[in-house]
Amino acid sequence: MNSNTLDLIRSNDHLTVSKAITHIENDDKISNSFLEKIYDYGKDALRIGITGPPGCGKSTLTDQLIKQLINDKKSVGVVAVDPTSPFTGGALLGDRVRMNNYVWNDDVYIRSLGSKNSRGGLATKAQYVGDILAASKKHVIIYETVGVGQGEYDVSKAVDLTIVVLVPEAGDEIQLMKAGLIEVADIFVVNKSDRDGADRIYQSLKMMLHTFISENKLTPPVFSTSANINEGIDKLYCGMKDHINILKDEGLYNKKRLDRQRNRVLGIIKNNLIKDFWSKEKLDLLDDKIKNIKSLKISPYKLAKDILSE
């Protein structure tokens, strides 16, 4: 990718954006100077993570928020992270039927990615894709993460605002605490609030949050929505903007961004060290050392030490 590619991305050419993202997905070699320029052009974009258990309506909610953002004169990039099979490496990459309304809208770009061994539900490459979308002059980047419910920590480290979506069937307070959702959420949304039990989980959440939130974190507001009928979306969107302003006033917004930057630097260094270490020769050496059943008698620590010393 060259300066012409960068110019086309900057001009919001969606075909070039798509090709650039495909290069990222395919692990094609991309120069650091190109990635640095992409980041510089898009570093001010707001990044929002939407996460929650399967079937909670994340895609429908994302669709409604896109409409709100468009009405607010904001352009939007969506990175929808889909599950990747640990055996085949293939992803579901759903077609996001509900979002097909935006195919011809230059202010909206939506892309699905496989989760690629990311335990927390946010693909490692999704942040690079977010940089490309931000460089194409998208004001807001939304990460809709794979709905595994528990362990959605990665998304909170990669965004400025984390929205956790729950449904009335989400379970009791203990389950919510076990899921770690209290720690990662900036905002809670009880979706499908027309169902039985919605008011109970809404009230339980509000009581829990006053008990378990740490001193250095704002208490997350809780909103009720029924995204499929556009109920409560206006209130949620206004609440999101208000919460961001409060984060900024309290100095927490910049702190989150600094934490995000630190995590990205750690991740880049880790990935580069792993990539540099595992040359073809090292992989061949590993295969040679564990090529037969006798290798099971040798400690994996010794095998690792031997490979590191080669």
Secondary structure as UniProt FT lines:
FT   HELIX           3..10
FT   TURN            11..12
FT   HELIX           14..25
FT   TURN            26..27
FT   HELIX           32..42
FT   TURN            43..44
FT   STRAND          46..51
FT   TURN            54..55
FT   HELIX           58..71
FT   TURN            72..73
FT   STRAND          76..82
FT   TURN            86..88
FT   HELIX           97..102
FT   TURN            103..104
FT   TURN            106..107
FT   STRAND          108..114
FT   TURN            116..117
FT   TURN            119..120
FT   TURN            124..125
FT   HELIX           126..135
FT   TURN            136..137
FT   STRAND          140..144
FT   TURN            152..153
FT   HELIX           154..158
FT   STRAND          161..166
FT   HELIX           168..170
FT   HELIX           173..178
FT   TURN            179..180
FT   HELIX           181..184
FT   STRAND          187..190
FT   TURN            193..194
FT   TURN            196..197
FT   HELIX           198..212
FT   TURN            215..216
FT   STRAND          222..224
FT   HELIX           227..229
FT   HELIX           233..249
FT   TURN            250..251
FT   HELIX           252..277
FT   HELIX           280..289
FT   HELIX           293..297
FT   HELIX           300..309
//
